[in-house]
Amino acid sequence: QISADVEKSSTNTKPPFDIGARLELDTPTGIAGTPSPTDTGIPDAVKLIFGAGGIYTAFLYYGSLQEDVFTYVSEDGHSFKQVWFLQVLEAFANVVVGFIGMQLMRPTKNMPLTMFGIAGVAQVSSKACTSLALANGLSFPVATLAKSGKMAPVMAGSLFLGGAEYTIREYLQVAAIIGGTAIVSMGKKRGSSSASSSSTIGLAYIVASLILDGVTAGVQKRLLESTAKAGVKPKPYDFMFWQNLFMCVTASMVAVGIGEVEAGMEFCASNPEILSKIVRFSICSAVGQSFIFYTIANFDPLILTTVTTTRKIFSVLLSIFFKGHSLSATGWSGVGLAVSGIISELENKAYGRKKKHSN
């Protein structure tokens, strides 16, 4: 999946990172604010089922469609490679939904648009690199597990810049996710329909995407700080609209510059089936983002993290079972190792929040 960062102000010198709330393969585009819960008289259980159900439905389908787009082969043997054209369509869908939501909730004035622009460039570049990884043969399960290790570049950057401290457990969690992903990439059974899933160039693109995730996290943190200093309180759909607008503009400029708009439109015109998938993919991104905003408006961010993290795990499993991937025993051990790292991070985050509240 946007990636959506759910962050609250903290005096902790360690930059916050959220393995679940930021979606790239699985996550939508943009960053989410944390509006105060509202009491509408609807039971919390119903709200949670509605919000979590919407996130699961939208992003499980989103991930499935994304894999379908990049594994599609036309009758003449060609596949879809126009990743920047795809970013234009996805960002545009989010812009439309974000604009409608922003008008309904009344737009916030005096937004720091320069920071939104920088964040938009970094975010869309990260998403494009993920799509390029898939377009160049990296399998969806490997890419999704790898993207769960996005805390690695955040930690590395923080260590190099100084001032950050991490526990041994946190290092082990990152190592488990990265190591598990590597094992999965090497654990394909021979003769599998996904035998070429872990190309070197695909892995290079996913590493680039992770690095850009680290850049995006830093920029988005500065964006939140700049709005706080200016006394501006953006609403969720303000974030969704402005960041996706800059993402759409950036993707459009790149797509036009490298000739992907014309090529992408020709490919879709010749292959209506993939056009339908791309349209549904873009709609799922925007709808899923809206459900994320609904969930964080009514529940603690940890609830959202839990939902999005478990959704990511289910996406990997559904892809393995229903998209023709065949893993050896070694491959399954890698899945288990990576998932254990993801769940450990989630549990550690929950424990830290509980400890903070108890104090």
NORVENDA-V519480 format. One record per helix or strand of 3 or more residues. SS is the DSSP state (H for helix, E for strand). FROM is the first residue (numbers start at 1). TO is the last residue. If there is no record, write none. Layout:
# NORVENDA-V519480
((SS;FROM;TO) (SS;FROM;TO))
This chain:
# NORVENDA-V519480
((H;44;71) (H;83;105) (H;113;135) (H;140;147) (H;151;161) (H;168;186) (H;200;229) (H;236;257) (H;260;270) (H;272;298) (H;301;322) (H;329;358))
